[in-house]
Amino acid sequence: MTQQQQVLALRPATELDEAFLCTVYRSVREPELLAIGWPEAQIAAFCNMQHRFRTAGYRDYKPPVECTIVLWEDTEVGMLAVCRDTERWLLVNIEILPHARGKGVGTAVIARLQREAEAEGVGLQLHTNCNSPVLRLYERCGFTCVASEGDVQRMEWSYGSPYASHKHVN
């Protein structure tokens, strides 16, 4: 077991995690919202509303999305949302708080998901904006672009492909 595997833990999200999940969501959206010039109250209201909509939308996936809390060195640092189908798993979302980015957390989470998918004999798929900084992480973790529509890329990691290396830092 590598050192990164020892410091990474995932646990199912519960209703008690809603405030934390909203904080994580906000941390991802805040830079673009600050650039708009919105006041704090409007940013907070928007992020709360969008988080509720997203959480409700997770219920529409078949099978439903599993939302987990990412812990790094026993501290909550992010969230992972995955839809596990029998043929391919969809990485719906991965979000890491700013203070935990660049430390290998995202790479470790994806490597763990890849090992689990490999054990089940399935591949992984995700959708991302082609201008997103997280695109580099996905490419380092062995995902390849299989389709593009506008600014959105569909990326896949095939069962049996090499997966995320802990030599690289997210």
RAJO-V118201 format. One record per backbone hydrogen bond with DSSP energy under -1.0 kcal/mol. CO is the residue of the C=O (numbers start at 1). NH is the residue of the N-H. Records with the same first field share a line. If there is no record, write none. Layout:
CO->NH ; NH
//
This chain:
2->6
3->7
4->8
7->73
9->71
11->69
14->17
15->18
17->21
18->22
19->23
20->24
21->25
22->26
23->27
24->28
25->29
26->30
29->33
30->34
31->35
33->38
39->43
40->44
41->45
42->46
43->47
44->48
45->49
46->50
47->51
48->52
49->53
50->54
51->55
52->56
53->57
54->58
57->60
58->65
66->82
67->13
68->80
69->11
70->77 ; 78
71->9
72->75
75->72
77->97
78->70
79->95
80->68
81->92 ; 93
82->66
83->90
89->125
90->83 ; 92
93->81
95->79
97->100
98->101
104->108
105->109
106->110
107->111
108->112
109->113
110->114
111->115
112->116
113->117
114->118
115->119
116->120
117->122
123->89
124->157
125->91
126->155
128->153
129->132
132->135
134->138
135->139
136->140
137->141
138->143
139->142
144->156
147->154
149->152
151->130
152->149
153->128
154->146 ; 147
155->126
156->144
157->124
158->161
165->168
//
